[in-house]
Amino acid sequence: MTLPLRDELKGLKPYGAPQLDVPIKLNTNENPFSPPADLISAIAADISQIAGELNRYPDRDAIELRTQLAQYLNEESQVSLDANQVWAANGSNEIMLQLLQAYGGPNRKALTFTPTYSMYEEYARDTNTEFIAIDRLKDFSVNEDLVTTSLKEHSPSVVFFASPNNPTGTAMDLSIIQNVAPNFPSTIFVVDEAYAEFRRPGVASALTLLPALPNLVVTRTMSKAFAFAGVRLGYLAASEALINDLMLVRLPYHLSSVTQSVAKTALRFAAELQADLDVIRRERDDLLVWLGENGFTAAESDANFVLFGTFTDRHAAWQALVDHGILIREVGPTGWLRVTIGTPTEMQSFKTALLRVKAEMS
């Protein structure tokens, strides 16, 4: 029997990073620190309180959670948002999919600049949206001329910018959005800030541009900074009108009562979780210096990972690191590898293994 799978899906493989049984896994950009004990206790207590109501549907519009997310963003990025300007879903993946369900589709285009997050293409595919990929500049950045030219040529309904970009770690010059977006009012500009909390001091969030740009969307996630990858909570900030559009395509009761409760609990611990982010930033910045001192090239990063190289045979280098018990990601431009920032102990093990691999391959 042949199942009626859509033609464009035939022969494809599901998205996924390799998961191997090795001592140190630095390949999926997770926060290496487990939630603190007091947060775990608070989560258990809060879930216990709602357990007796799980026979009822959750708050369909997640008003209380969206209010608290707005408050968090206001403090984190010095902006002024309310619940009507924030939307939440099951990970930033569902957020992106909803955006293309609302603004993409047949006879419409989504555009991005590569190398970047590979799932953008899959979101487009899943919504029957034509996908356009434009090469970034040699330093992995984009500039105003490149963006403007690309938009004029392709007329996308949605354009994705990851900032910091994955897999390069590159933060975007926000003046590009500020200058270009008003000239393309029928295009939705999505700035994916999944790693925004790891940015260096002085690097602003695109949230600061929202008041002047009704066609701007800024997405965030609790997977990284909040060490909550297993919770699956993504969210965005945008105009109230745009969020009303997303409500047309969201599934009924798409955020469970448990997800909403756990996320609200974590937001109470935002300041405490910041201490772990400081450690990750220090390890990232130390790694960038160390890589340069040891003959490697590394892209400047505002994320919790570093893209480095270059290798004549990057797969051989990746495999050699696996053989030494270190799993990183073979992704991005030819010759480059990406390593997630782990604990200080994990990063020391990575450095030791990388020097051994370098010696073995020389």
ABEGO torsion letter per residue (X at the ends): XBBBBBAAABGBBBBEBBBBBBABBAAAGBBABBBBAAAAAAAAAAAAAAAAAAABBBBAAGAAAAAAAAAAAAAAAGBBBBAAABBBBBEAAAAAAAAAAAABEBGBBBBBBOBBBAAAAAAAAAAGBBBBBBBBBAAGBBBAAAAAAAAAAAGBABBBBBOBBOAAGBBBBAAAAAAAAAABAABBBBBBAAAAAABBBGBBBAAAAAAABAABBBBBBAAAAAGAAAAGBBBBBBBAAAAAAAAAABBBGABBAAAAAAAAAAAAAAAAAAAAAAAAAAAAAAAAAAAAAAGBBBBBBABABBBBOBBABAAAAAAAAAAAGBBBBBBEBBGBBBBBBBBAAAAAAAAAAAAAAAAAAX
